[in-house]
Amino acid sequence: MSIRAIDEAPLNKFHRKLTWACAGGPFLDGYLLSIIGVALIGMSDELQLTTADESLIGAAALVGIFVGGLFFGAVTDRLGREAMYTIDLAVLVGASVLSVFATETWQFVALRFILGVAIGADYPIATSLLAEWVPNKHRGRLLGILILAWYIGAAAAYVVGYVLAEIGGAGTWRWMLASGAVLSALILLLRVGTPESPLWLVNKGRADDAQKAIERALGRTVPTDELLAASAVEQSVVHRRVRDLFQGAYLRRTLFCGLFYMCQITPMFALYTFGPTILRSFGLGEGNAGNLGSALISVVFTLGCIPALRLVDQVGRRPVIVWSFALMAVPLAVLGGGTALPVAVVILCFCAYALFSGGPTVLEWTYPNELFPTSIRATAGGVATSISRLGAAAGTYLLPISLSRLGIGATMLIGAGITMVGWLVSVLWAEETRGRTLAETSALPGASSRRTPRSGVREGDLERS
């Protein structure tokens, strides 16, 4: 199902505000996951944390993201995008504020887990809401901006952490955590008043509410009978359910979205999280300056996303993801040379990897939202996020072990191998969705696509169970 008034609308102030409001979730993800790494230094000294305590605190959010993505995508498809869109941010604000006053390890672990759940829930909520509001020809770029916000948030966290660490003093780490609470509150305020997705409303038979939402946001009046026709078509279809993600053609799409996301994020997240450690393995970066080094890594990854934002809408999703994975493996293979490599080569390879990784990065949330229908769109995004976090957690946990036991060279070659798996998955399963409506991109192969006579409302989700 698609609505021409949305698909063909020119970009306006509403689209821009919605994009930045939705990007707030990934921004907070990057910020909150990164600021804790800086804050743990002061926390460990003041609270006398053990290595096990630090590991639990660091891993709790990742576990929470896995849980949040897995379960709350389905809740979003059932209850709506708008309601969950602000509830999850309110939880972020509350958990961030409480973190400032925590004193025991279990308190930090519990609060970081809750933060992770809220972040994981926000991914399918915000991305499905944005995908269902933006015009077709801009969808890839605007969804890609969301992941760009992650790197900006991480860079901001390391800069804030560096400045506060330089100021020093007892309890400085609490100010670091407090900064996350303030940012969460600001983004929550930005989201207040966002209208519900018309596609979700029509999917639930609420045509009148969809009409009001479109008129309010886009200033365009869609006749009620057109939306009623769309609603009638939608109600005539057996709605997709969570189990459909793991059956038939949708199973292939679920595996594709989850596996390419995991193969992209596993080496990237490991390189990103332990960037300063890896640089030190090559003889680069020490002390608090490592925070600036991490901020620089964030900036480089951000720059890598910028050309990809344009290419996914101009060249297409499939060529971008296939070529990006192939090129990403090259600098990792070169880094397999280990500590014998000149410093200039190491820096060049890190920059090349960051640049080439922009393709799969900006498609992390585009593909899940385009390949699945309205009734399970957020669920699919949540499942893909959860699968990717398995890779992120594994990469974060195994990288230090691999560095100590196998060395930097072998570790980089393993990363190259994982990247090539992502390339193979993309070659076999990546579909081209550029410029098509969500109804067309989410339709199963061989499914018919109908248009009601007067509505301009297409229905591509007509494949019956």
NORWOMO-V62590 format. One record per residue. PHI is phi in whole degrees, -180 to 180 (NA if undefined). OMEGA is omega in whole degrees, -180 to 180 (999 if undefined). BURIAL is I if it has 24 or more other ideal C-beta (glycine too) atoms within 12 Angstrom, else O. Layout:
BEGIN
phi | omega | burial
PHI | OMEGA | BURIAL
PHI | OMEGA | BURIAL
END
This chain:
BEGIN
phi | omega | burial
NA | 175 | I
-144 | -177 | I
-126 | -173 | I
-60 | -180 | I
-58 | 177 | I
-89 | -175 | I
-60 | -174 | I
-110 | -179 | O
-71 | 173 | I
-74 | 177 | O
-63 | 178 | O
-135 | -177 | O
-60 | 179 | O
-62 | 180 | I
-61 | -179 | I
-67 | 179 | O
-64 | 180 | O
-63 | 179 | I
-61 | -179 | I
-69 | 178 | I
-66 | 177 | I
-67 | 180 | I
-67 | 179 | I
-60 | 179 | I
-62 | 176 | I
-60 | 177 | I
-59 | 180 | I
-66 | 176 | I
-58 | 179 | I
-61 | -178 | I
-70 | -174 | I
-70 | 177 | I
-70 | -177 | I
-86 | -176 | I
-66 | 180 | I
-68 | 178 | I
-64 | 177 | I
-75 | -177 | I
-66 | -178 | I
-59 | 180 | I
-62 | 178 | I
-71 | 179 | I
-61 | -178 | I
-61 | -179 | I
-69 | -174 | O
-75 | -177 | O
-100 | 179 | I
54 | 180 | O
-77 | 175 | I
-87 | 177 | O
-60 | 178 | O
-64 | 178 | O
-60 | -179 | O
-62 | -180 | I
-64 | 179 | O
-64 | -180 | I
-64 | -179 | I
-68 | -176 | I
-85 | -173 | I
-58 | -178 | I
-66 | 179 | I
-63 | 177 | I
-63 | 179 | I
-63 | 179 | I
-62 | 178 | I
-59 | -179 | I
-66 | -178 | I
-62 | 179 | I
-66 | -175 | I
-68 | -172 | I
-100 | -171 | I
-88 | 170 | I
-63 | 178 | I
-65 | 178 | I
-63 | 180 | I
-64 | 178 | I
-66 | -178 | I
-86 | -173 | O
-95 | -179 | O
114 | -179 | I
-75 | -174 | I
-61 | -177 | I
-62 | -178 | I
-71 | -175 | I
-61 | 179 | I
-102 | 180 | I
-61 | -177 | I
-66 | 177 | I
-70 | 177 | I
-63 | 177 | I
-64 | 178 | I
-60 | 180 | I
-62 | -178 | I
-62 | -179 | O
-67 | 179 | I
-66 | 179 | I
-64 | -180 | I
-64 | 180 | I
-62 | -179 | I
-63 | -174 | I
-104 | -180 | O
-68 | -179 | I
-132 | -176 | O
-114 | -179 | O
-58 | -177 | I
-63 | 179 | O
-68 | 178 | I
-64 | 180 | I
-61 | -179 | I
-63 | -178 | O
-70 | 177 | I
-67 | 177 | I
-63 | 179 | I
-63 | 176 | I
-58 | -180 | I
-63 | 178 | I
-60 | -180 | I
-65 | 179 | I
-66 | 179 | I
-61 | 177 | I
-68 | -175 | I
-68 | -179 | I
-56 | 179 | I
-68 | 180 | I
-65 | -174 | I
-69 | -177 | I
-71 | 178 | I
-68 | 178 | I
-62 | -180 | I
-67 | -179 | I
-59 | -176 | I
-85 | 179 | I
-108 | -169 | I
-91 | 178 | I
-65 | -176 | I
-55 | -171 | I
-73 | 179 | O
-111 | -170 | I
-63 | -178 | I
-61 | -178 | I
-68 | -177 | I
-70 | 175 | I
-67 | 178 | I
-66 | 179 | I
-61 | -179 | I
-61 | -180 | I
-72 | 175 | I
-59 | -179 | I
-64 | 179 | I
-60 | -178 | I
-67 | 178 | I
-64 | 178 | I
-63 | 179 | I
-65 | 179 | I
-62 | 179 | I
-62 | -180 | I
-63 | -179 | I
-68 | 178 | I
-68 | 177 | I
-61 | 178 | I
-61 | 179 | I
-64 | -178 | I
-62 | -179 | O
-67 | 178 | I
-67 | 177 | I
-68 | 177 | O
-66 | 175 | O
72 | -180 | O
104 | -180 | O
-64 | 177 | O
76 | 179 | O
-59 | -178 | I
-63 | 178 | I
-68 | 177 | I
-66 | 177 | I
-62 | 179 | I
-68 | 179 | I
-64 | 180 | I
-62 | 177 | I
-65 | 179 | I
-65 | -180 | I
-64 | -180 | I
-64 | 179 | I
-62 | 180 | I
-65 | 180 | I
-64 | -180 | O
-70 | 175 | I
-60 | 179 | I
-62 | 180 | O
-65 | -176 | I
-86 | -177 | I
-59 | 178 | O
93 | 179 | O
-69 | -179 | I
-75 | 179 | I
-69 | 177 | I
-66 | 177 | I
-61 | 179 | I
-63 | 178 | I
-66 | -179 | I
-63 | 179 | I
-65 | 178 | I
-58 | 179 | I
-95 | 178 | I
81 | -177 | O
-105 | -175 | I
-64 | -180 | I
-61 | 179 | O
-66 | 178 | I
-64 | 179 | I
-60 | 180 | I
-65 | -179 | O
-64 | 180 | I
-66 | -180 | I
-64 | -179 | O
-68 | -174 | O
-85 | -172 | I
-109 | -179 | I
68 | -179 | O
-120 | -179 | I
-98 | 176 | O
-102 | -179 | I
-53 | -177 | I
-57 | -177 | O
-66 | 177 | O
-67 | 180 | I
-71 | 176 | I
-65 | 177 | I
-65 | 178 | I
-64 | 179 | I
-65 | 180 | I
-64 | 177 | O
-62 | -178 | I
-65 | -178 | I
-71 | 180 | O
-80 | -176 | O
-98 | 173 | I
-70 | -174 | O
-66 | 176 | I
-72 | 179 | I
-124 | -175 | O
-55 | -177 | I
-63 | 180 | O
-67 | 177 | I
-64 | -174 | I
-118 | 179 | O
-136 | 171 | O
56 | -176 | O
-66 | 179 | I
-67 | 176 | I
-62 | 178 | O
-61 | 180 | O
-67 | 178 | I
-62 | 179 | I
-63 | 180 | I
-61 | -178 | I
-62 | -179 | I
-70 | -175 | I
-74 | -180 | I
-67 | 177 | I
-62 | -179 | I
-68 | -180 | I
-69 | 176 | I
-78 | -171 | I
-85 | -176 | I
-63 | 177 | I
-69 | -179 | I
-65 | -178 | I
-67 | 177 | I
-66 | 178 | I
-62 | -177 | I
-70 | -177 | I
-65 | -177 | I
-107 | 179 | I
-52 | 178 | I
-61 | 179 | I
-64 | 179 | I
-65 | 179 | I
-63 | 177 | I
-67 | 177 | O
-63 | 176 | I
-96 | 178 | I
88 | -177 | O
-123 | 169 | I
83 | 178 | I
-145 | 170 | O
61 | -178 | O
-63 | 177 | I
-61 | 177 | O
-62 | 177 | I
-67 | 175 | I
-68 | 176 | I
-62 | 178 | I
-66 | 177 | I
-63 | 179 | I
-64 | 177 | I
-60 | 178 | I
-61 | -179 | I
-63 | -180 | I
-65 | 177 | I
-65 | 176 | I
-61 | 179 | I
-61 | 179 | I
-66 | -179 | I
-78 | -172 | I
-61 | 178 | I
-64 | -180 | I
-66 | 179 | I
-58 | 180 | I
-81 | -175 | O
-66 | -177 | I
-64 | 178 | I
-95 | -179 | I
-95 | -177 | O
-94 | -180 | O
126 | -177 | I
-69 | -173 | I
-62 | 180 | I
-62 | -180 | I
-65 | -176 | I
-72 | -179 | I
-66 | -179 | I
-69 | 180 | I
-63 | 179 | I
-61 | 180 | I
-62 | -179 | I
-73 | 180 | I
-63 | -177 | I
-70 | -175 | I
-65 | -180 | I
-63 | 177 | I
-66 | 177 | I
-65 | 178 | I
-65 | 178 | I
-65 | 174 | I
-61 | 176 | I
-69 | 174 | O
72 | -173 | I
-68 | 179 | I
-74 | -178 | O
-73 | 174 | I
-63 | -179 | O
-57 | -180 | O
-61 | 179 | O
-68 | 179 | O
-60 | -180 | I
-63 | 180 | I
-62 | -179 | O
-68 | 177 | I
-61 | -180 | I
-66 | 180 | I
-65 | 179 | I
-61 | -180 | I
-61 | -180 | I
-68 | -177 | I
-70 | -177 | I
-73 | -179 | I
-61 | -178 | I
-61 | 178 | I
-61 | -178 | I
-61 | -177 | I
-75 | 178 | I
-98 | -178 | I
-57 | -178 | I
-109 | 178 | I
-73 | -177 | I
-60 | -179 | I
-59 | -179 | I
-80 | -179 | I
-92 | -172 | I
-92 | -177 | I
-132 | -177 | I
-73 | -174 | I
-54 | -174 | I
-67 | 179 | I
-132 | -175 | I
-63 | -180 | I
-67 | 177 | I
-60 | 180 | I
-62 | 178 | I
-63 | 178 | I
-67 | 179 | I
-64 | 178 | I
-61 | 178 | I
-62 | -179 | I
-65 | 178 | I
-62 | -179 | I
-64 | -178 | I
-71 | 172 | I
-61 | 177 | I
-67 | 180 | I
-63 | 179 | I
-66 | 180 | I
-64 | 180 | I
-64 | -180 | I
-66 | -178 | I
-75 | -172 | O
-86 | -177 | I
-60 | 180 | I
-60 | 179 | O
-65 | 180 | O
-65 | 179 | I
-63 | -177 | I
-78 | -174 | O
-97 | -176 | O
-105 | -178 | O
96 | -175 | O
-66 | -177 | I
-64 | -180 | I
-64 | 179 | I
-62 | 179 | I
-67 | 179 | I
-68 | 175 | I
-63 | 177 | I
-61 | 177 | I
-64 | 178 | I
-64 | 178 | O
-62 | 179 | I
-63 | 179 | I
-69 | 173 | I
-62 | 177 | I
-61 | 177 | I
-63 | -179 | I
-63 | 178 | O
-59 | -179 | I
-69 | 178 | I
-60 | -176 | O
-78 | -166 | O
-124 | -177 | I
-66 | 178 | I
-104 | 177 | I
-94 | -176 | I
-122 | -174 | I
-60 | 172 | I
74 | -178 | O
-103 | 178 | I
-73 | 177 | I
-63 | 178 | I
-64 | -179 | I
-73 | -177 | I
-72 | -177 | I
-91 | -180 | I
-66 | 177 | I
-73 | 177 | I
-56 | 179 | O
90 | 179 | O
-75 | 179 | I
-80 | 176 | O
-123 | -174 | I
-110 | 173 | I
-125 | 176 | I
-70 | -168 | I
-55 | -172 | O
-114 | -166 | O
-89 | -170 | I
67 | -179 | I
-108 | -178 | I
-93 | 176 | I
-126 | -179 | I
-106 | -178 | I
-101 | -175 | I
-107 | 179 | I
-72 | -177 | I
-85 | 178 | O
-67 | 999 | O
END
